[in-house]
């Protein structure tokens, strides 16, 4: 019997052998290195291995190879970051001093953050039911991998709101927590923490929002200082704002989300109304779709008005059908 504990994908060659994939030619040569795995093939391979719950290492030596790997990981990990991921880069070497300026220079990240739109704050006084404390249990299917997760919203005596989410299976656990504070009729993210432990391998991501200084500080896998201009969210807190905005009848909504040291705008639109049979009963729902620049992946979210617009179902599919993700509510308790 063979036991697969992990998998390694080799993207390019060796810089010492002038086969690492570079943006510029090697010295005294026209060669930029070799591509062992084209971008689409690499993405497919990453999704296939991760969906089986395997540890995954990616061998990429050249700066062009590193950029491709980073872009793929950023692209495939949004709402489903609540599921178990364990991807690492190996042999990350650059032959040019400024070949990865966008990835290692704080200036590059600051420019990205400055490009994010400045949005007004969500008025939660117009959707007070969204802030009803609760605990919900969800069943997730990630291709053939089955997981169970818990999500809760609580209000502390200090006035802080805490939105948390935990997913676990044998040997693996991923937990996220967003701490928010009231600001007038709005809520502002204060701290975000994500901790992941998979068979003893631990990773963490953190973000701190200093509204008085106008700075966001991220730590863990990406240490950055980003300007805090207008409303910004972390990977959990924007979901509260989305529920509120949809409950108020908005058909389109967008949110600048801080994740792994950079700001990315998440866009959504209301597309339909649907009645669902769920484990908590038959529910009338609002169907919301994630808007992306390409159609390689579709993500749909079902929110239930009778349950304060809580998420009761999520489905994400790749265009080629390589990745199938579903999330369904199993139990809900309001407090």
HELIX and SHEET records of a PDB file:
HELIX    1   1 UNK A   39  UNK A   51  1                                  13    
HELIX    2   2 UNK A   63  UNK A   76  1                                  14    
HELIX    3   3 UNK A   79  UNK A   82  5                                   4    
HELIX    4   4 UNK A  101  UNK A  104  1                                   4    
HELIX    5   5 UNK A  106  UNK A  114  1                                   9    
HELIX    6   6 UNK A  124  UNK A  126  5                                   3    
HELIX    7   7 UNK A  128  UNK A  131  5                                   4    
HELIX    8   8 UNK A  237  UNK A  247  1                                  11    
HELIX    9   9 UNK A  305  UNK A  307  5                                   3    
SHEET    1   A 3 UNK A   6  UNK A  10  0                                        
SHEET    2   A 3 UNK A  55  UNK A  59  1                                        
SHEET    3   A 3 UNK A  87  UNK A  90  1                                        
SHEET    1   B15 UNK A 224  UNK A 227  0                                        
SHEET    2   B15 UNK A 215  UNK A 220 -1                                        
SHEET    3   B15 UNK A 201  UNK A 210 -1                                        
SHEET    4   B15 UNK A 186  UNK A 198 -1                                        
SHEET    5   B15 UNK A 172  UNK A 183 -1                                        
SHEET    6   B15 UNK A 160  UNK A 169 -1                                        
SHEET    7   B15 UNK A 145  UNK A 155 -1                                        
SHEET    8   B15 UNK A 134  UNK A 142 -1                                        
SHEET    9   B15 UNK A 324  UNK A 334 -1                                        
SHEET   10   B15 UNK A 310  UNK A 318 -1                                        
SHEET   11   B15 UNK A 297  UNK A 304 -1                                        
SHEET   12   B15 UNK A 281  UNK A 291 -1                                        
SHEET   13   B15 UNK A 262  UNK A 278 -1                                        
SHEET   14   B15 UNK A 252  UNK A 259 -1                                        
SHEET   15   B15 UNK A 233  UNK A 234  1                                        
END                                                                             
